[in-house]
Amino acid sequence: MPENPLVSFVVIAYKQERFIRDAVRSALAQTYSPLEILLSDDSSPDRTFEIMKAEADAYRGPHKVTLNRNGRNLGIASHINLAWELTNGNFVVFQAGDDISVPERTEKLVQIWSE
């Protein structure tokens, strides 16, 4: 395993307009590198995807950010499976669109996995 493996941090969301901005910001604030962040919306009928896109567009940090919006609602299990397929990391960290991660979450998880 490489010393600093690529990690994928995935935020999955459906109808989480009220919470998604803080969830995305917590993903973007992760201290681990190299990190790719996938923001994936399951065809929400509200503004969830638009908020995700606005946060991604405004981001100027070191992480690679990718947006995904499903063409139709897949449901949670199929959404997770699709998101997994869109990642390239040696490890994948998932977060729901109504959760917030501390900045060191990924860093600490990689440290534990490496041990």
Residue pairs with C-beta under 8 A, 6 or more apart in sequence:
1 90
1 114
2 90
4 33
4 34
4 110
5 89
5 90
5 91
5 110
6 34
6 35
6 36
6 88
6 89
6 90
7 32
7 34
7 35
7 36
7 89
7 90
7 91
7 92
7 93
7 106
7 110
8 35
8 36
8 37
8 38
8 87
8 88
8 89
8 91
8 92
8 93
9 27
9 30
9 35
9 36
9 37
9 38
9 63
9 92
9 93
9 95
9 106
10 37
10 38
10 40
10 83
10 84
10 87
10 92
10 93
10 94
10 95
11 20
11 23
11 24
11 27
11 37
11 38
11 39
11 40
11 52
11 95
11 96
11 97
12 40
12 42
12 76
12 79
12 80
12 83
12 94
12 95
12 96
12 97
13 20
13 23
13 39
13 40
13 41
13 42
13 44
13 48
13 49
13 52
13 96
13 97
13 98
14 41
14 42
14 43
14 44
14 48
14 73
14 76
14 79
14 97
15 44
15 45
15 46
15 48
16 23
16 44
16 48
16 96
16 97
16 98
17 44
17 46
17 47
17 48
17 51
18 98
19 97
19 98
20 48
20 51
20 52
20 97
20 98
21 51
21 55
22 100
23 95
23 96
23 97
23 98
23 99
23 100
24 39
24 51
24 52
24 55
24 56
25 55
26 95
26 99
26 100
26 101
26 102
26 103
27 37
27 39
27 95
27 101
28 37
28 55
28 59
28 61
28 63
28 65
29 103
30 37
30 63
30 101
30 103
30 104
30 105
30 106
30 107
31 103
31 104
31 106
31 107
32 104
32 106
32 107
32 110
33 62
33 63
35 62
35 63
35 64
35 89
35 106
36 63
36 64
36 65
36 66
36 87
36 88
36 89
37 63
37 64
37 65
37 66
38 66
38 67
38 68
38 83
38 86
38 87
39 52
39 55
39 56
39 65
39 66
39 67
39 68
40 67
40 68
40 69
40 70
40 79
40 82
40 83
40 86
41 48
41 49
41 52
41 68
41 69
41 70
41 97
42 70
42 73
42 74
42 75
42 76
42 79
43 69
43 70
43 71
43 72
43 73
43 74
48 97
49 67
49 69
52 67
53 67
56 65
56 67
59 65
66 86
68 82
68 83
68 86
70 79
70 82
74 82
80 94
83 94
84 92
91 109
91 110
91 113
93 101
93 105
93 106
93 109
95 101
